[in-house]
Amino acid sequence: MYRNAMLLLLTLALSGCGLAETAATGATAASSEVEAAKQARKTEQQVQKQVDDAQQLDAEKRRAAEENATN
């Protein structure tokens, strides 16, 4: 009886370690995905700013060209 109880406790302890490791691995993966999403958002904002700046520059050049054409 004592031997069976010890075997059961050992089995449960080892099973618990596996579950804890799996949970830790899952949390690490989720954390990495969150960080990747933040980086992607930052990159998207930078690209959008570059597009906006390019459009503004193009509009200014067109305005200047129109002014020169009318003069």
mmCIF file as Biopython writes it, N, C-alpha, C and O atoms, coordinates in Angstrom:
data_model
#
loop_
_atom_site.group_PDB
_atom_site.id
_atom_site.type_symbol
_atom_site.label_atom_id
_atom_site.label_alt_id
_atom_site.label_comp_id
_atom_site.label_asym_id
_atom_site.label_entity_id
_atom_site.label_seq_id
_atom_site.pdbx_PDB_ins_code
_atom_site.Cartn_x
_atom_site.Cartn_y
_atom_site.Cartn_z
_atom_site.occupancy
_atom_site.B_iso_or_equiv
_atom_site.auth_seq_id
_atom_site.auth_asym_id
_atom_site.pdbx_PDB_model_num
ATOM 1   N N  . MET A ? 1  ? 0.824 -1.191 0.000   1.0 0.0 1  A 1 
ATOM 2   C CA . MET A ? 1  ? 0.000 0.000  0.000   1.0 0.0 1  A 1 
ATOM 3   C C  . MET A ? 1  ? 0.875 1.265  0.000   1.0 0.0 1  A 1 
ATOM 4   O O  . MET A ? 1  ? 0.647 2.190  -0.779  1.0 0.0 1  A 1 
ATOM 5   N N  . TYR A ? 2  ? 1.867 1.285  0.878   1.0 0.0 2  A 1 
ATOM 6   C CA . TYR A ? 2  ? 2.766 2.434  0.972   1.0 0.0 2  A 1 
ATOM 7   C C  . TYR A ? 2  ? 3.506 2.636  -0.354  1.0 0.0 2  A 1 
ATOM 8   O O  . TYR A ? 2  ? 3.675 3.760  -0.828  1.0 0.0 2  A 1 
ATOM 9   N N  . ARG A ? 3  ? 3.935 1.527  -0.930  1.0 0.0 3  A 1 
ATOM 10  C CA . ARG A ? 3  ? 4.663 1.592  -2.201  1.0 0.0 3  A 1 
ATOM 11  C C  . ARG A ? 3  ? 3.778 2.150  -3.311  1.0 0.0 3  A 1 
ATOM 12  O O  . ARG A ? 3  ? 4.232 2.964  -4.116  1.0 0.0 3  A 1 
ATOM 13  N N  . ASN A ? 4  ? 2.535 1.725  -3.361  1.0 0.0 4  A 1 
ATOM 14  C CA . ASN A ? 4  ? 1.607 2.226  -4.377  1.0 0.0 4  A 1 
ATOM 15  C C  . ASN A ? 4  ? 1.342 3.720  -4.197  1.0 0.0 4  A 1 
ATOM 16  O O  . ASN A ? 4  ? 1.244 4.466  -5.171  1.0 0.0 4  A 1 
ATOM 17  N N  . ALA A ? 5  ? 1.227 4.143  -2.946  1.0 0.0 5  A 1 
ATOM 18  C CA . ALA A ? 5  ? 0.987 5.559  -2.670  1.0 0.0 5  A 1 
ATOM 19  C C  . ALA A ? 5  ? 2.183 6.399  -3.100  1.0 0.0 5  A 1 
ATOM 20  O O  . ALA A ? 5  ? 2.007 7.473  -3.676  1.0 0.0 5  A 1 
ATOM 21  N N  . MET A ? 6  ? 3.383 5.931  -2.832  1.0 0.0 6  A 1 
ATOM 22  C CA . MET A ? 6  ? 4.587 6.652  -3.229  1.0 0.0 6  A 1 
ATOM 23  C C  . MET A ? 6  ? 4.713 6.716  -4.747  1.0 0.0 6  A 1 
ATOM 24  O O  . MET A ? 6  ? 5.092 7.745  -5.306  1.0 0.0 6  A 1 
ATOM 25  N N  . LEU A ? 7  ? 4.392 5.613  -5.402  1.0 0.0 7  A 1 
ATOM 26  C CA . LEU A ? 7  ? 4.433 5.584  -6.865  1.0 0.0 7  A 1 
ATOM 27  C C  . LEU A ? 7  ? 3.429 6.570  -7.446  1.0 0.0 7  A 1 
ATOM 28  O O  . LEU A ? 7  ? 3.727 7.273  -8.412  1.0 0.0 7  A 1 
ATOM 29  N N  . LEU A ? 8  ? 2.241 6.621  -6.856  1.0 0.0 8  A 1 
ATOM 30  C CA . LEU A ? 8  ? 1.217 7.555  -7.306  1.0 0.0 8  A 1 
ATOM 31  C C  . LEU A ? 8  ? 1.679 8.999  -7.104  1.0 0.0 8  A 1 
ATOM 32  O O  . LEU A ? 8  ? 1.512 9.832  -7.996  1.0 0.0 8  A 1 
ATOM 33  N N  . LEU A ? 9  ? 2.254 9.299  -5.945  1.0 0.0 9  A 1 
ATOM 34  C CA . LEU A ? 9  ? 2.741 10.658 -5.681  1.0 0.0 9  A 1 
ATOM 35  C C  . LEU A ? 9  ? 3.869 11.050 -6.634  1.0 0.0 9  A 1 
ATOM 36  O O  . LEU A ? 9  ? 3.914 12.182 -7.114  1.0 0.0 9  A 1 
ATOM 37  N N  . LEU A ? 10 ? 4.760 10.130 -6.902  1.0 0.0 10 A 1 
ATOM 38  C CA . LEU A ? 10 ? 5.850 10.390 -7.831  1.0 0.0 10 A 1 
ATOM 39  C C  . LEU A ? 10 ? 5.314 10.657 -9.232  1.0 0.0 10 A 1 
ATOM 40  O O  . LEU A ? 10 ? 5.758 11.580 -9.914  1.0 0.0 10 A 1 
ATOM 41  N N  . THR A ? 11 ? 4.365 9.844  -9.646  1.0 0.0 11 A 1 
ATOM 42  C CA . THR A ? 11 ? 3.758 10.020 -10.967 1.0 0.0 11 A 1 
ATOM 43  C C  . THR A ? 11 ? 3.061 11.371 -11.076 1.0 0.0 11 A 1 
ATOM 44  O O  . THR A ? 11 ? 3.189 12.068 -12.082 1.0 0.0 11 A 1 
ATOM 45  N N  . LEU A ? 12 ? 2.322 11.732 -10.029 1.0 0.0 12 A 1 
ATOM 46  C CA . LEU A ? 12 ? 1.630 13.024 -10.036 1.0 0.0 12 A 1 
ATOM 47  C C  . LEU A ? 12 ? 2.619 14.189 -10.061 1.0 0.0 12 A 1 
ATOM 48  O O  . LEU A ? 12 ? 2.397 15.189 -10.744 1.0 0.0 12 A 1 
ATOM 49  N N  . ALA A ? 13 ? 3.709 14.050 -9.312  1.0 0.0 13 A 1 
ATOM 50  C CA . ALA A ? 13 ? 4.713 15.120 -9.282  1.0 0.0 13 A 1 
ATOM 51  C C  . ALA A ? 13 ? 5.343 15.301 -10.652 1.0 0.0 13 A 1 
ATOM 52  O O  . ALA A ? 13 ? 5.526 16.430 -11.106 1.0 0.0 13 A 1 
ATOM 53  N N  . LEU A ? 14 ? 5.672 14.212 -11.310 1.0 0.0 14 A 1 
ATOM 54  C CA . LEU A ? 14 ? 6.276 14.308 -12.640 1.0 0.0 14 A 1 
ATOM 55  C C  . LEU A ? 14 ? 5.277 14.839 -13.661 1.0 0.0 14 A 1 
ATOM 56  O O  . LEU A ? 14 ? 5.647 15.594 -14.561 1.0 0.0 14 A 1 
ATOM 57  N N  . SER A ? 15 ? 4.036 14.454 -13.528 1.0 0.0 15 A 1 
ATOM 58  C CA . SER A ? 15 ? 3.004 14.958 -14.435 1.0 0.0 15 A 1 
ATOM 59  C C  . SER A ? 15 ? 2.829 16.453 -14.248 1.0 0.0 15 A 1 
ATOM 60  O O  . SER A ? 15 ? 2.673 17.197 -15.216 1.0 0.0 15 A 1 
ATOM 61  N N  . GLY A ? 16 ? 2.855 16.886 -13.004 1.0 0.0 16 A 1 
ATOM 62  C CA . GLY A ? 16 ? 2.722 18.308 -12.714 1.0 0.0 16 A 1 
ATOM 63  C C  . GLY A ? 16 ? 3.855 19.115 -13.317 1.0 0.0 16 A 1 
ATOM 64  O O  . GLY A ? 16 ? 3.623 20.215 -13.818 1.0 0.0 16 A 1 
ATOM 65  N N  . CYS A ? 17 ? 5.074 18.599 -13.284 1.0 0.0 17 A 1 
ATOM 66  C CA . CYS A ? 17 ? 6.219 19.285 -13.872 1.0 0.0 17 A 1 
ATOM 67  C C  . CYS A ? 17 ? 6.025 19.455 -15.372 1.0 0.0 17 A 1 
ATOM 68  O O  . CYS A ? 17 ? 6.342 20.504 -15.932 1.0 0.0 17 A 1 
ATOM 69  N N  . GLY A ? 18 ? 5.512 18.439 -16.006 1.0 0.0 18 A 1 
ATOM 70  C CA . GLY A ? 18 ? 5.267 18.521 -17.438 1.0 0.0 18 A 1 
ATOM 71  C C  . GLY A ? 18 ? 4.225 19.567 -17.768 1.0 0.0 18 A 1 
ATOM 72  O O  . GLY A ? 18 ? 4.352 20.301 -18.748 1.0 0.0 18 A 1 
ATOM 73  N N  . LEU A ? 19 ? 3.190 19.630 -16.938 1.0 0.0 19 A 1 
ATOM 74  C CA . LEU A ? 19 ? 2.150 20.628 -17.166 1.0 0.0 19 A 1 
ATOM 75  C C  . LEU A ? 19 ? 2.682 22.034 -16.944 1.0 0.0 19 A 1 
ATOM 76  O O  . LEU A ? 19 ? 2.360 22.958 -17.691 1.0 0.0 19 A 1 
ATOM 77  N N  . ALA A ? 20 ? 3.494 22.183 -15.919 1.0 0.0 20 A 1 
ATOM 78  C CA . ALA A ? 20 ? 4.068 23.499 -15.649 1.0 0.0 20 A 1 
ATOM 79  C C  . ALA A ? 20 ? 4.981 23.933 -16.783 1.0 0.0 20 A 1 
ATOM 80  O O  . ALA A ? 20 ? 4.983 25.097 -17.184 1.0 0.0 20 A 1 
ATOM 81  N N  . GLU A ? 21 ? 5.753 22.990 -17.293 1.0 0.0 21 A 1 
ATOM 82  C CA . GLU A ? 21 ? 6.657 23.311 -18.405 1.0 0.0 21 A 1 
ATOM 83  C C  . GLU A ? 21 ? 5.863 23.676 -19.652 1.0 0.0 21 A 1 
ATOM 84  O O  . GLU A ? 21 ? 6.216 24.610 -20.372 1.0 0.0 21 A 1 
ATOM 85  N N  . THR A ? 22 ? 4.799 22.939 -19.897 1.0 0.0 22 A 1 
ATOM 86  C CA . THR A ? 22 ? 3.949 23.233 -21.055 1.0 0.0 22 A 1 
ATOM 87  C C  . THR A ? 22 ? 3.321 24.611 -20.917 1.0 0.0 22 A 1 
ATOM 88  O O  . THR A ? 22 ? 3.267 25.374 -21.882 1.0 0.0 22 A 1 
ATOM 89  N N  . ALA A ? 23 ? 2.850 24.929 -19.728 1.0 0.0 23 A 1 
ATOM 90  C CA . ALA A ? 23 ? 2.251 26.244 -19.495 1.0 0.0 23 A 1 
ATOM 91  C C  . ALA A ? 23 ? 3.282 27.347 -19.667 1.0 0.0 23 A 1 
ATOM 92  O O  . ALA A ? 23 ? 2.982 28.387 -20.254 1.0 0.0 23 A 1 
ATOM 93  N N  . ALA A ? 24 ? 4.488 27.135 -19.165 1.0 0.0 24 A 1 
ATOM 94  C CA . ALA A ? 24 ? 5.550 28.135 -19.296 1.0 0.0 24 A 1 
ATOM 95  C C  . ALA A ? 24 ? 5.924 28.327 -20.766 1.0 0.0 24 A 1 
ATOM 96  O O  . ALA A ? 24 ? 6.143 29.452 -21.215 1.0 0.0 24 A 1 
ATOM 97  N N  . THR A ? 25 ? 5.994 27.230 -21.504 1.0 0.0 25 A 1 
ATOM 98  C CA . THR A ? 25 ? 6.308 27.314 -22.930 1.0 0.0 25 A 1 
ATOM 99  C C  . THR A ? 25 ? 5.220 28.080 -23.673 1.0 0.0 25 A 1 
ATOM 100 O O  . THR A ? 25 ? 5.507 28.915 -24.531 1.0 0.0 25 A 1 
ATOM 101 N N  . GLY A ? 26 ? 3.976 27.787 -23.334 1.0 0.0 26 A 1 
ATOM 102 C CA . GLY A ? 26 ? 2.859 28.497 -23.956 1.0 0.0 26 A 1 
ATOM 103 C C  . GLY A ? 26 ? 2.879 29.978 -23.647 1.0 0.0 26 A 1 
ATOM 104 O O  . GLY A ? 26 ? 2.610 30.805 -24.518 1.0 0.0 26 A 1 
ATOM 105 N N  . ALA A ? 27 ? 3.198 30.313 -22.410 1.0 0.0 27 A 1 
ATOM 106 C CA . ALA A ? 27 ? 3.256 31.727 -22.022 1.0 0.0 27 A 1 
ATOM 107 C C  . ALA A ? 27 ? 4.391 32.436 -22.746 1.0 0.0 27 A 1 
ATOM 108 O O  . ALA A ? 27 ? 4.240 33.586 -23.159 1.0 0.0 27 A 1 
ATOM 109 N N  . THR A ? 28 ? 5.516 31.766 -22.902 1.0 0.0 28 A 1 
ATOM 110 C CA . THR A ? 28 ? 6.653 32.353 -23.618 1.0 0.0 28 A 1 
ATOM 111 C C  . THR A ? 28 ? 6.300 32.580 -25.077 1.0 0.0 28 A 1 
ATOM 112 O O  . THR A ? 28 ? 6.625 33.624 -25.643 1.0 0.0 28 A 1 
ATOM 113 N N  . ALA A ? 29 ? 5.639 31.612 -25.687 1.0 0.0 29 A 1 
ATOM 114 C CA . ALA A ? 29 ? 5.235 31.754 -27.091 1.0 0.0 29 A 1 
ATOM 115 C C  . ALA A ? 29 ? 4.243 32.898 -27.253 1.0 0.0 29 A 1 
ATOM 116 O O  . ALA A ? 29 ? 4.337 33.673 -28.205 1.0 0.0 29 A 1 
ATOM 117 N N  . ALA A ? 30 ? 3.304 33.006 -26.339 1.0 0.0 30 A 1 
ATOM 118 C CA . ALA A ? 30 ? 2.324 34.087 -26.401 1.0 0.0 30 A 1 
ATOM 119 C C  . ALA A ? 30 ? 3.006 35.438 -26.234 1.0 0.0 30 A 1 
ATOM 120 O O  . ALA A ? 30 ? 2.661 36.402 -26.916 1.0 0.0 30 A 1 
ATOM 121 N N  . SER A ? 31 ? 3.969 35.505 -25.329 1.0 0.0 31 A 1 
ATOM 122 C CA . SER A ? 31 ? 4.705 36.743 -25.112 1.0 0.0 31 A 1 
ATOM 123 C C  . SER A ? 31 ? 5.475 37.142 -26.373 1.0 0.0 31 A 1 
ATOM 124 O O  . SER A ? 31 ? 5.522 38.318 -26.732 1.0 0.0 31 A 1 
ATOM 125 N N  . SER A ? 32 ? 6.069 36.172 -27.030 1.0 0.0 32 A 1 
ATOM 126 C CA . SER A ? 32 ? 6.800 36.442 -28.269 1.0 0.0 32 A 1 
ATOM 127 C C  . SER A ? 32 ? 5.862 36.944 -29.352 1.0 0.0 32 A 1 
ATOM 128 O O  . SER A ? 32 ? 6.214 37.847 -30.111 1.0 0.0 32 A 1 
ATOM 129 N N  . GLU A ? 33 ? 4.673 36.367 -29.427 1.0 0.0 33 A 1 
ATOM 130 C CA . GLU A ? 33 ? 3.701 36.803 -30.423 1.0 0.0 33 A 1 
ATOM 131 C C  . GLU A ? 33 ? 3.221 38.219 -30.156 1.0 0.0 33 A 1 
ATOM 132 O O  . GLU A ? 33 ? 3.016 38.995 -31.090 1.0 0.0 33 A 1 
ATOM 133 N N  . VAL A ? 34 ? 3.043 38.558 -28.893 1.0 0.0 34 A 1 
ATOM 134 C CA . VAL A ? 34 ? 2.634 39.918 -28.534 1.0 0.0 34 A 1 
ATOM 135 C C  . VAL A ? 34 ? 3.724 40.905 -28.939 1.0 0.0 34 A 1 
ATOM 136 O O  . VAL A ? 34 ? 3.433 41.964 -29.495 1.0 0.0 34 A 1 
ATOM 137 N N  . GLU A ? 35 ? 4.964 40.560 -28.662 1.0 0.0 35 A 1 
ATOM 138 C CA . GLU A ? 35 ? 6.088 41.437 -29.023 1.0 0.0 35 A 1 
ATOM 139 C C  . GLU A ? 35 ? 6.178 41.594 -30.539 1.0 0.0 35 A 1 
ATOM 140 O O  . GLU A ? 35 ? 6.427 42.693 -31.035 1.0 0.0 35 A 1 
ATOM 141 N N  . ALA A ? 36 ? 5.979 40.509 -31.270 1.0 0.0 36 A 1 
ATOM 142 C CA . ALA A ? 36 ? 6.013 40.571 -32.736 1.0 0.0 36 A 1 
ATOM 143 C C  . ALA A ? 36 ? 4.881 41.449 -33.259 1.0 0.0 36 A 1 
ATOM 144 O O  . ALA A ? 36 ? 5.069 42.196 -34.219 1.0 0.0 36 A 1 
ATOM 145 N N  . ALA A ? 37 ? 3.716 41.366 -32.639 1.0 0.0 37 A 1 
ATOM 146 C CA . ALA A ? 37 ? 2.580 42.195 -33.055 1.0 0.0 37 A 1 
ATOM 147 C C  . ALA A ? 37 ? 2.863 43.676 -32.791 1.0 0.0 37 A 1 
ATOM 148 O O  . ALA A ? 37 ? 2.525 44.533 -33.607 1.0 0.0 37 A 1 
ATOM 149 N N  . LYS A ? 38 ? 3.484 43.968 -31.649 1.0 0.0 38 A 1 
ATOM 150 C CA . LYS A ? 38 ? 3.842 45.356 -31.349 1.0 0.0 38 A 1 
ATOM 151 C C  . LYS A ? 38 ? 4.842 45.890 -32.375 1.0 0.0 38 A 1 
ATOM 152 O O  . LYS A ? 38 ? 4.720 47.023 -32.840 1.0 0.0 38 A 1 
ATOM 153 N N  . GLN A ? 39 ? 5.821 45.073 -32.720 1.0 0.0 39 A 1 
ATOM 154 C CA . GLN A ? 39 ? 6.832 45.489 -33.695 1.0 0.0 39 A 1 
ATOM 155 C C  . GLN A ? 39 ? 6.194 45.697 -35.068 1.0 0.0 39 A 1 
ATOM 156 O O  . GLN A ? 39 ? 6.532 46.646 -35.776 1.0 0.0 39 A 1 
ATOM 157 N N  . ALA A ? 40 ? 5.278 44.815 -35.438 1.0 0.0 40 A 1 
ATOM 158 C CA . ALA A ? 40 ? 4.599 44.958 -36.726 1.0 0.0 40 A 1 
ATOM 159 C C  . ALA A ? 40 ? 3.764 46.235 -36.758 1.0 0.0 40 A 1 
ATOM 160 O O  . ALA A ? 40 ? 3.711 46.918 -37.780 1.0 0.0 40 A 1 
ATOM 161 N N  . ARG A ? 41 ? 3.123 46.553 -35.660 1.0 0.0 41 A 1 
ATOM 162 C CA . ARG A ? 41 ? 2.322 47.782 -35.573 1.0 0.0 41 A 1 
ATOM 163 C C  . ARG A ? 41 ? 3.216 49.008 -35.721 1.0 0.0 41 A 1 
ATOM 164 O O  . ARG A ? 41 ? 2.868 49.965 -36.414 1.0 0.0 41 A 1 
ATOM 165 N N  . LYS A ? 42 ? 4.366 48.967 -35.065 1.0 0.0 42 A 1 
ATOM 166 C CA . LYS A ? 42 ? 5.313 50.083 -35.148 1.0 0.0 42 A 1 
ATOM 167 C C  . LYS A ? 42 ? 5.809 50.254 -36.589 1.0 0.0 42 A 1 
ATOM 168 O O  . LYS A ? 42 ? 5.891 51.375 -37.092 1.0 0.0 42 A 1 
ATOM 169 N N  . THR A ? 43 ? 6.135 49.150 -37.241 1.0 0.0 43 A 1 
ATOM 170 C CA . THR A ? 43 ? 6.587 49.196 -38.628 1.0 0.0 43 A 1 
ATOM 171 C C  . THR A ? 43 ? 5.485 49.744 -39.532 1.0 0.0 43 A 1 
ATOM 172 O O  . THR A ? 43 ? 5.749 50.547 -40.427 1.0 0.0 43 A 1 
ATOM 173 N N  . GLU A ? 44 ? 4.253 49.306 -39.291 1.0 0.0 44 A 1 
ATOM 174 C CA . GLU A ? 44 ? 3.120 49.792 -40.091 1.0 0.0 44 A 1 
ATOM 175 C C  . GLU A ? 44 ? 2.967 51.306 -39.942 1.0 0.0 44 A 1 
ATOM 176 O O  . GLU A ? 44 ? 2.728 52.004 -40.928 1.0 0.0 44 A 1 
ATOM 177 N N  . GLN A ? 45 ? 3.101 51.808 -38.733 1.0 0.0 45 A 1 
ATOM 178 C CA . GLN A ? 45 ? 2.983 53.248 -38.501 1.0 0.0 45 A 1 
ATOM 179 C C  . GLN A ? 45 ? 4.100 54.017 -39.204 1.0 0.0 45 A 1 
ATOM 180 O O  . GLN A ? 45 ? 3.862 55.092 -39.754 1.0 0.0 45 A 1 
ATOM 181 N N  . GLN A ? 46 ? 5.317 53.471 -39.190 1.0 0.0 46 A 1 
ATOM 182 C CA . GLN A ? 46 ? 6.431 54.128 -39.863 1.0 0.0 46 A 1 
ATOM 183 C C  . GLN A ? 46 ? 6.208 54.177 -41.376 1.0 0.0 46 A 1 
ATOM 184 O O  . GLN A ? 46 ? 6.457 55.200 -42.015 1.0 0.0 46 A 1 
ATOM 185 N N  . VAL A ? 47 ? 5.742 53.077 -41.934 1.0 0.0 47 A 1 
ATOM 186 C CA . VAL A ? 47 ? 5.489 53.034 -43.377 1.0 0.0 47 A 1 
ATOM 187 C C  . VAL A ? 47 ? 4.368 54.000 -43.742 1.0 0.0 47 A 1 
ATOM 188 O O  . VAL A ? 47 ? 4.458 54.702 -44.749 1.0 0.0 47 A 1 
ATOM 189 N N  . GLN A ? 48 ? 3.309 54.043 -42.928 1.0 0.0 48 A 1 
ATOM 190 C CA . GLN A ? 48 ? 2.203 54.957 -43.198 1.0 0.0 48 A 1 
ATOM 191 C C  . GLN A ? 48 ? 2.679 56.405 -43.158 1.0 0.0 48 A 1 
ATOM 192 O O  . GLN A ? 48 ? 2.247 57.217 -43.977 1.0 0.0 48 A 1 
ATOM 193 N N  . LYS A ? 49 ? 3.561 56.740 -42.220 1.0 0.0 49 A 1 
ATOM 194 C CA . LYS A ? 49 ? 4.095 58.102 -42.149 1.0 0.0 49 A 1 
ATOM 195 C C  . LYS A ? 49 ? 4.913 58.421 -43.393 1.0 0.0 49 A 1 
ATOM 196 O O  . LYS A ? 49 ? 4.830 59.528 -43.926 1.0 0.0 49 A 1 
ATOM 197 N N  . GLN A ? 50 ? 5.703 57.454 -43.860 1.0 0.0 50 A 1 
ATOM 198 C CA . GLN A ? 50 ? 6.488 57.680 -45.072 1.0 0.0 50 A 1 
ATOM 199 C C  . GLN A ? 50 ? 5.582 57.893 -46.283 1.0 0.0 50 A 1 
ATOM 200 O O  . GLN A ? 50 ? 5.869 58.740 -47.128 1.0 0.0 50 A 1 
ATOM 201 N N  . VAL A ? 51 ? 4.502 57.139 -46.371 1.0 0.0 51 A 1 
ATOM 202 C CA . VAL A ? 51 ? 3.549 57.303 -47.476 1.0 0.0 51 A 1 
ATOM 203 C C  . VAL A ? 51 ? 2.897 58.678 -47.401 1.0 0.0 51 A 1 
ATOM 204 O O  . VAL A ? 51 ? 2.790 59.376 -48.409 1.0 0.0 51 A 1 
ATOM 205 N N  . ASP A ? 52 ? 2.463 59.067 -46.203 1.0 0.0 52 A 1 
ATOM 206 C CA . ASP A ? 52 ? 1.840 60.384 -46.028 1.0 0.0 52 A 1 
ATOM 207 C C  . ASP A ? 52 ? 2.805 61.507 -46.397 1.0 0.0 52 A 1 
ATOM 208 O O  . ASP A ? 52 ? 2.419 62.467 -47.064 1.0 0.0 52 A 1 
ATOM 209 N N  . ASP A ? 53 ? 4.059 61.389 -45.966 1.0 0.0 53 A 1 
ATOM 210 C CA . ASP A ? 53 ? 5.066 62.410 -46.291 1.0 0.0 53 A 1 
ATOM 211 C C  . ASP A ? 53 ? 5.295 62.484 -47.801 1.0 0.0 53 A 1 
ATOM 212 O O  . ASP A ? 53 ? 5.419 63.576 -48.356 1.0 0.0 53 A 1 
ATOM 213 N N  . ALA A ? 54 ? 5.351 61.334 -48.465 1.0 0.0 54 A 1 
ATOM 214 C CA . ALA A ? 54 ? 5.562 61.308 -49.915 1.0 0.0 54 A 1 
ATOM 215 C C  . ALA A ? 54 ? 4.376 61.933 -50.644 1.0 0.0 54 A 1 
ATOM 216 O O  . ALA A ? 54 ? 4.565 62.655 -51.623 1.0 0.0 54 A 1 
ATOM 217 N N  . GLN A ? 55 ? 3.170 61.669 -50.183 1.0 0.0 55 A 1 
ATOM 218 C CA . GLN A ? 55 ? 1.987 62.258 -50.808 1.0 0.0 55 A 1 
ATOM 219 C C  . GLN A ? 55 ? 1.963 63.773 -50.619 1.0 0.0 55 A 1 
ATOM 220 O O  . GLN A ? 55 ? 1.602 64.516 -51.532 1.0 0.0 55 A 1 
ATOM 221 N N  . GLN A ? 56 ? 2.347 64.216 -49.437 1.0 0.0 56 A 1 
ATOM 222 C CA . GLN A ? 56 ? 2.384 65.656 -49.175 1.0 0.0 56 A 1 
ATOM 223 C C  . GLN A ? 56 ? 3.430 66.332 -50.058 1.0 0.0 56 A 1 
ATOM 224 O O  . GLN A ? 56 ? 3.169 67.401 -50.608 1.0 0.0 56 A 1 
ATOM 225 N N  . LEU A ? 57 ? 4.599 65.732 -50.201 1.0 0.0 57 A 1 
ATOM 226 C CA . LEU A ? 57 ? 5.648 66.282 -51.041 1.0 0.0 57 A 1 
ATOM 227 C C  . LEU A ? 57 ? 5.196 66.346 -52.500 1.0 0.0 57 A 1 
ATOM 228 O O  . LEU A ? 57 ? 5.452 67.330 -53.194 1.0 0.0 57 A 1 
ATOM 229 N N  . ASP A ? 58 ? 4.528 65.294 -52.954 1.0 0.0 58 A 1 
ATOM 230 C CA . ASP A ? 58 ? 4.018 65.263 -54.322 1.0 0.0 58 A 1 
ATOM 231 C C  . ASP A ? 58 ? 2.994 66.372 -54.543 1.0 0.0 58 A 1 
ATOM 232 O O  . ASP A ? 58 ? 3.007 67.032 -55.582 1.0 0.0 58 A 1 
ATOM 233 N N  . ALA A ? 59 ? 2.113 66.576 -53.577 1.0 0.0 59 A 1 
ATOM 234 C CA . ALA A ? 59 ? 1.104 67.634 -53.697 1.0 0.0 59 A 1 
ATOM 235 C C  . ALA A ? 59 ? 1.770 69.009 -53.747 1.0 0.0 59 A 1 
ATOM 236 O O  . ALA A ? 59 ? 1.346 69.873 -54.516 1.0 0.0 59 A 1 
ATOM 237 N N  . GLU A ? 60 ? 2.791 69.216 -52.950 1.0 0.0 60 A 1 
ATOM 238 C CA . GLU A ? 60 ? 3.498 70.498 -52.965 1.0 0.0 60 A 1 
ATOM 239 C C  . GLU A ? 60 ? 4.190 70.733 -54.307 1.0 0.0 60 A 1 
ATOM 240 O O  . GLU A ? 60 ? 4.185 71.850 -54.825 1.0 0.0 60 A 1 
ATOM 241 N N  . LYS A ? 61 ? 4.785 69.676 -54.868 1.0 0.0 61 A 1 
ATOM 242 C CA . LYS A ? 61 ? 5.444 69.807 -56.169 1.0 0.0 61 A 1 
ATOM 243 C C  . LYS A ? 61 ? 4.433 70.122 -57.267 1.0 0.0 61 A 1 
ATOM 244 O O  . LYS A ? 61 ? 4.708 70.933 -58.152 1.0 0.0 61 A 1 
ATOM 245 N N  . ARG A ? 62 ? 3.251 69.478 -57.214 1.0 0.0 62 A 1 
ATOM 246 C CA . ARG A ? 62 ? 2.226 69.772 -58.215 1.0 0.0 62 A 1 
ATOM 247 C C  . ARG A ? 62 ? 1.741 71.205 -58.122 1.0 0.0 62 A 1 
ATOM 248 O O  . ARG A ? 62 ? 1.546 71.880 -59.133 1.0 0.0 62 A 1 
ATOM 249 N N  . ARG A ? 63 ? 1.546 71.667 -56.865 1.0 0.0 63 A 1 
ATOM 250 C CA . ARG A ? 63 ? 1.119 73.051 -56.667 1.0 0.0 63 A 1 
ATOM 251 C C  . ARG A ? 63 ? 2.144 74.026 -57.238 1.0 0.0 63 A 1 
ATOM 252 O O  . ARG A ? 63 ? 1.790 74.998 -57.906 1.0 0.0 63 A 1 
ATOM 253 N N  . ALA A ? 64 ? 3.419 73.753 -56.964 1.0 0.0 64 A 1 
ATOM 254 C CA . ALA A ? 64 ? 4.480 74.623 -57.458 1.0 0.0 64 A 1 
ATOM 255 C C  . ALA A ? 64 ? 4.548 74.582 -58.975 1.0 0.0 64 A 1 
ATOM 256 O O  . ALA A ? 64 ? 4.766 75.614 -59.610 1.0 0.0 64 A 1 
ATOM 257 N N  . ALA A ? 65 ? 4.368 73.422 -59.560 1.0 0.0 65 A 1 
ATOM 258 C CA . ALA A ? 65 ? 4.381 73.296 -61.023 1.0 0.0 65 A 1 
ATOM 259 C C  . ALA A ? 65 ? 3.210 74.059 -61.631 1.0 0.0 65 A 1 
ATOM 260 O O  . ALA A ? 65 ? 3.367 74.717 -62.660 1.0 0.0 65 A 1 
ATOM 261 N N  . GLU A ? 66 ? 2.046 73.977 -61.009 1.0 0.0 66 A 1 
ATOM 262 C CA . GLU A ? 66 ? 0.873 74.716 -61.526 1.0 0.0 66 A 1 
ATOM 263 C C  . GLU A ? 66 ? 1.090 76.208 -61.442 1.0 0.0 66 A 1 
ATOM 264 O O  . GLU A ? 66 ? 0.711 76.940 -62.356 1.0 0.0 66 A 1 
ATOM 265 N N  . GLU A ? 67 ? 1.696 76.675 -60.355 1.0 0.0 67 A 1 
ATOM 266 C CA . GLU A ? 67 ? 1.973 78.108 -60.209 1.0 0.0 67 A 1 
ATOM 267 C C  . GLU A ? 67 ? 2.948 78.573 -61.280 1.0 0.0 67 A 1 
ATOM 268 O O  . GLU A ? 67 ? 2.777 79.650 -61.851 1.0 0.0 67 A 1 
ATOM 269 N N  . ASN A ? 68 ? 3.970 77.767 -61.554 1.0 0.0 68 A 1 
ATOM 270 C CA . ASN A ? 68 ? 4.953 78.144 -62.583 1.0 0.0 68 A 1 
ATOM 271 C C  . ASN A ? 68 ? 4.316 78.119 -63.972 1.0 0.0 68 A 1 
ATOM 272 O O  . ASN A ? 68 ? 4.696 78.910 -64.835 1.0 0.0 68 A 1 
ATOM 273 N N  . ALA A ? 69 ? 3.372 77.240 -64.194 1.0 0.0 69 A 1 
ATOM 274 C CA . ALA A ? 69 ? 2.730 77.142 -65.501 1.0 0.0 69 A 1 
ATOM 275 C C  . ALA A ? 69 ? 1.805 78.327 -65.743 1.0 0.0 69 A 1 
ATOM 276 O O  . ALA A ? 69 ? 1.638 78.744 -66.889 1.0 0.0 69 A 1 
ATOM 277 N N  . THR A ? 70 ? 1.205 78.875 -64.703 1.0 0.0 70 A 1 
ATOM 278 C CA . THR A ? 70 ? 0.293 80.011 -64.870 1.0 0.0 70 A 1 
ATOM 279 C C  . THR A ? 70 ? 1.045 81.321 -64.956 1.0 0.0 70 A 1 
ATOM 280 O O  . THR A ? 70 ? 0.480 82.313 -65.418 1.0 0.0 70 A 1 
ATOM 281 N N  . ASN A ? 71 ? 2.279 81.365 -64.537 1.0 0.0 71 A 1 
ATOM 282 C CA . ASN A ? 71 ? 3.071 82.613 -64.583 1.0 0.0 71 A 1 
ATOM 283 C C  . ASN A ? 71 ? 3.783 82.729 -65.861 1.0 0.0 71 A 1 
ATOM 284 O O  . ASN A ? 71 ? 4.496 83.707 -66.083 1.0 0.0 71 A 1 
#
